[in-house]
Amino acid sequence: MWNYRLVQSKEDNTVVLAEVYYNDDGTPYGFAEAGVLGEDTNEAREVYDMMKVAFTEPIIDEDKDIRPYDDGGIIATL
């Protein structure tokens, strides 16, 4: 499972809009910076609308909240 969230970087303390990936138990295990991308304007707008939800959720702290799957987390099954 994944969604768009704001993540505070442990490296330089900045906040980035990211695709956050979750273990089966719901804990985040990783993220990747996100960009608005679509095959056309409508699809790009749909992605943008999904990204806006991230601003209504608590910020994920990379150092405290991200639990790598090799640290006992369970990889989400697709």
C-alpha positions as CSV (number, residue, x, y, z in Angstrom):
1,M,0.0,0.0,0.0
2,W,1.1,3.6,-0.6
3,N,-0.1,7.1,-0.5
4,Y,1.1,10.7,-0.8
5,R,2.4,12.2,2.5
6,L,4.7,14.9,3.7
7,V,7.9,13.5,5.1
8,Q,10.4,15.4,7.2
9,S,13.9,14.4,6.1
10,K,16.4,13.3,8.7
11,E,19.2,14.5,6.5
12,D,18.5,18.2,6.3
13,N,15.3,18.6,8.2
14,T,13.3,19.7,5.1
15,V,9.8,18.5,4.3
16,V,9.2,16.7,1.0
17,L,6.0,15.6,-0.7
18,A,6.5,11.9,-1.2
19,E,5.0,8.5,-2.1
20,V,5.1,6.6,1.2
21,Y,5.1,2.8,1.1
22,Y,3.7,0.8,4.0
23,N,4.3,-2.6,5.6
24,D,1.3,-5.0,6.1
25,D,1.1,-3.7,9.7
26,G,0.6,-0.2,8.5
27,T,4.0,1.3,9.4
28,P,5.8,3.2,6.7
29,Y,9.0,1.5,5.4
30,G,10.1,3.8,2.7
31,F,9.4,6.7,0.5
32,A,10.3,8.4,-2.8
33,E,9.9,12.0,-3.8
34,A,6.8,12.6,-5.8
35,G,6.1,14.7,-8.9
36,V,2.9,15.4,-10.8
37,L,2.8,13.2,-13.8
38,G,0.1,12.2,-16.2
39,E,-0.6,11.2,-19.7
40,D,-2.8,14.3,-20.2
41,T,-3.9,17.3,-18.3
42,N,-6.9,15.5,-16.6
43,E,-4.7,12.7,-15.4
44,A,-2.1,15.1,-14.0
45,R,-4.9,17.0,-12.2
46,E,-6.1,13.7,-10.7
47,V,-2.6,13.0,-9.3
48,Y,-2.4,16.6,-8.0
49,D,-5.8,16.1,-6.2
50,M,-4.5,13.0,-4.6
51,M,-1.4,14.8,-3.5
52,K,-3.4,17.6,-1.8
53,V,-4.6,15.1,0.8
54,A,-1.1,14.8,2.1
55,F,-1.4,18.3,3.5
56,T,-4.3,17.3,5.7
57,E,-2.4,14.4,7.4
58,P,0.4,14.6,10.1
59,I,3.9,14.9,8.7
60,I,5.9,11.6,8.8
61,D,9.3,12.0,10.5
62,E,11.8,9.9,8.5
63,D,13.9,9.3,11.6
64,K,11.1,8.3,14.0
65,D,8.3,6.9,11.8
66,I,9.9,5.0,8.9
67,R,10.6,1.4,9.9
68,P,12.6,-0.3,7.2
69,Y,11.4,-3.8,6.3
70,D,14.8,-5.2,7.2
71,D,14.3,-3.9,10.7
72,G,11.5,-6.3,11.4
73,G,8.8,-4.8,9.2
74,I,6.7,-6.9,6.9
75,I,6.8,-6.0,3.2
76,A,3.3,-5.2,1.9
77,T,1.9,-7.8,-0.5
78,L,0.7,-6.5,-3.8
